[in-house]
């Protein structure tokens, strides 16, 4: 291992400790999340170790370390609280889950939403009556709804073979018996 690699290892380990601290605080507030940008800025400021490398080139490794630490403690995955500016967990999250559990979630964002709720419960967030619920971030919910609407609008309508008009959602032409 070169000295640069050793330095990177020590740096990322230190950043993971700092990241965990911020994510524990985040988990103590119901429905709170932090962005990868906020987390990257925080860990560099708190550790006193900064980099000019692009965040995406190292933040996934830091969050994987956090996820492994959570698993070793029997805690929910704090890495689920770190989202992109679009409100999703990003491509690295599935790899983080695989590194810890050995399997990849079918929907990484939904998996993260469920893990976030577990984090809020575990780390003492003030939950609403009934214990709260898992949810996607507002940005991601809006984005998915927009994409679903666009897919529906892009579909060709089913036409009645007799009257040649669009069949309503019931699947029965209004003019057919």
N, C-alpha and C positions, 0 to 999 in steps of 0.2 A: 504494500500500500504506500503510495507516495505521500509526502507531507501535505500536498494539496488535498488529496482524498481524505486524509486523516482530519484535516482542518474542516473540510466539508461535513464529515461525519459528526464531529463535535459541534459544529455550528448548527446543523439540522437538529441534533438532539437538544441543544439549548433552545432553539426556536420551538421545538415540540413542547418543551416544558412551559414556555411562555404562552404558546397557543392554548394549551390545556387550561391555564389560568384564566385567560379571557373567555374561553368557551364555557367554563364552569360558571362564571359570572353571567354570561348570556343565558345559560340554562336555568338560572334562578328567576328569569322573567318569562312568563307564559307568552308563547307565540313570538318570542324574540329570536332573531338570527343575526349573524354578522356576515359581511361580505368578504370574499377572498382578499380584496384590496385592503379593507380595514384590518383584517387579521395579519396580512403581510406587513403593513405599516406598524402595527402594534408589536409584533414579535421582534422586529428590527430595533424599534425604539427601546423596548424593555430590556433586550439582551445587550444593546450597545454594539451589535454586530449587524452591519448593513451590507447589501449587495447591489450591484447594478444589473444583475441578471433579471430577466423577465420573471415575474411572479409565477407564471404557469410552469416554468421549468423546475421549480423546487417546492411549491406549496403542496402538491400532491404527496410528496414524500413526507413532509412534516405532518400532514393530516393522517397519513397511514400510521405514523408513529403514535399519534394521539389515539387513533382507533385501537391499535394494539395494546396500548397502556390501559385503555378503558376495558378491553376484553380481559386483560390480566387481573383487573380489579373487580370484575363481575359487574361493570357498569354499562349503561346504554352508551351507544357510540356518539360521543360529543362532536365528532367530525361532521355529523349530520346537520349541525347548526351553522355550518359555513356554506354560503351560497354565492353563486355568481351574480353579476349585476342584473342578469335576466331572471333571477329568483330560483334557479335550479341548482342542483348540487354539482353539475358538471360531469364530465366523462370520468374523472379520476375517482369519483365516489364509488362506482361499481367495482373498480380495481381495489379500493381500500377495503370494501366489504369482502371481496374474494380473498384478500390477503389475510383477513381475520377469521372468516367463517369457512372458506373453501368453496363458496358458491356465489354466483352473481345474481342479484335481484332482478326480477322481470321488469320492474319499473323502479329505477333507482330513486327518482324523486318521491314516489309514494313510500318506498322503503325508508327514505330519509325523514319523511313527514311522520311516520310511525315511530321512528327512533327519536325524533325531536320530542314527541309527546312523552315518551319514556324518560328522556332527559329532564323535561320539566318536572315530571313527577318525582324522579329520583333526587334531583338537586334542589327540591323545595320551592319551586315556583308557586305563587299564589294562584291556584287553579279555580276556575268557575265551578259553580254547583254541578255535580255530576262527574267531576274529574277532568273536564276538558275533552278535546277531540284532536285527532291528528288532521293536519291540513297542509296543503301545498301553500307556498307563499302567495300573496295576492298577485304579484307580477306573473308568476307561473300559471296561476289559475286563469287570469285574464288572457294570457298568451295561448293557453290550451283551448279556451273557449272560442277565441278568435279563429284558431286553426280548424277547430271542429266545424264552426259556422262556414268557413270558406270551403271545406270539403263537401259539406252538404249542398251549398250553393253551386258548386262545380258539377254536381251530379246531374245527369240528364233526367228529366222527369219521366215517369212511366206514363205512357199514353194509352187511353182507352182504344182498343182495336176497332170499336164500332163508331165512336163519336170523335175520335182523334183529338181529344182534349186531355189535359193533365189529370191524372187520377189523384184524388186527395190522399192524405196519409192513411186513411182507413183502408185503402186498397180497392175500394169499390167506386166505380164511376157514378156520379150523382144522377146521371140520366139513364143508367142501366137498372133494370129490376133485379 
